Amino acid sequence: MKMEMFRPSPPVFKDMAAERVHIKQRLAAAFRLFSRFGFDEGVAGHMTARDPERHDCFWVNPFGVHFSQIKVSDLSLVSETGEVMQGTPCNAAAFAIHSSIHRARPDVNAAAHAHAVHGKSWSSLVRLLDPLTQDACSFYKDHSIYHEYNASVYDTDEGDRIARALGGNKAIIMANHGNLTVGQTVDEAAWWFITMERSCQAQLLAEAAGTPRLIDDQNALLTREQLGTPYFGWVAFQPLFNRIVKEQPDLLE
């Protein structure tokens, strides 16, 4: 016998203004969570969210503001051509990478990248994650590798190559750089980054201890169908959003 699961639903908005506020609140909360989890590294790292009305523009963290201090009112709106529509300029690498991804993937409304310790450590091995754990199966046959490393990404040509390597996947490992995740919502993209970082950590620990057993192909794919969907990515982020807003309500300002 199976217990019927409670399934909360993503919000429905009465207008684009309300949707925009919601998206910006989620984005600011994701930055605060990334700081809480230690994903910040100086001025490196960025997340973006496509504007619900101007699809050729995205909201992004302004350059030089620590993740732990970002509020809704701090977020900048930048066009795919690099014009700052609102706020202050963003990290040049953020524009180079995210503009290419948003342009190449109309289905992607958010993307996340930070220099988290285990993700960047794993990226130096230039390997896909193995299906070692239930959580890692979210990425089974749904992530890719960008094999090049050409110093910091300041050129949209490099961003275009990363977008092509990402393909239709939810995540990419950029060699000697770190991970990047995408989603239909900020919630989803942020959750994939968080759980991918932990999956990298789990595999590094498991391989340091011995030879881990892999989950077989059939069960890895089944688990991905259960836990690797856009809906699951969205729902998994909700407790984290509620936690950080309760702890740091100023992020909504």
JOBELJO-V483656 format. One record per run of one state. SS is the DSSP state (~ for helix, > for strand, _ for the rest). FROM is the first residue (numbers start at 1). TO is the last residue. If there is no record, write none. Layout:
BEGIN
SS	FROM	TO
SS	FROM	TO
END
This chain:
BEGIN
_	1	15
~	16	36
_	37	40
>	41	41
_	42	43
>	44	44
_	45	45
>	46	50
_	51	56
>	57	60
_	61	61
>	62	62
_	63	66
~	67	69
_	70	71
~	72	74
_	75	75
>	76	79
_	80	83
>	84	86
_	87	89
>	90	90
_	91	91
~	92	104
_	105	109
>	110	113
_	114	116
~	117	123
_	124	135
~	136	139
_	140	142
>	143	146
_	147	155
~	156	166
_	167	170
>	171	174
_	175	177
>	178	183
_	184	185
~	186	209
_	210	216
~	217	227
_	228	229
~	230	247
_	248	248
~	249	252
_	253	253
END
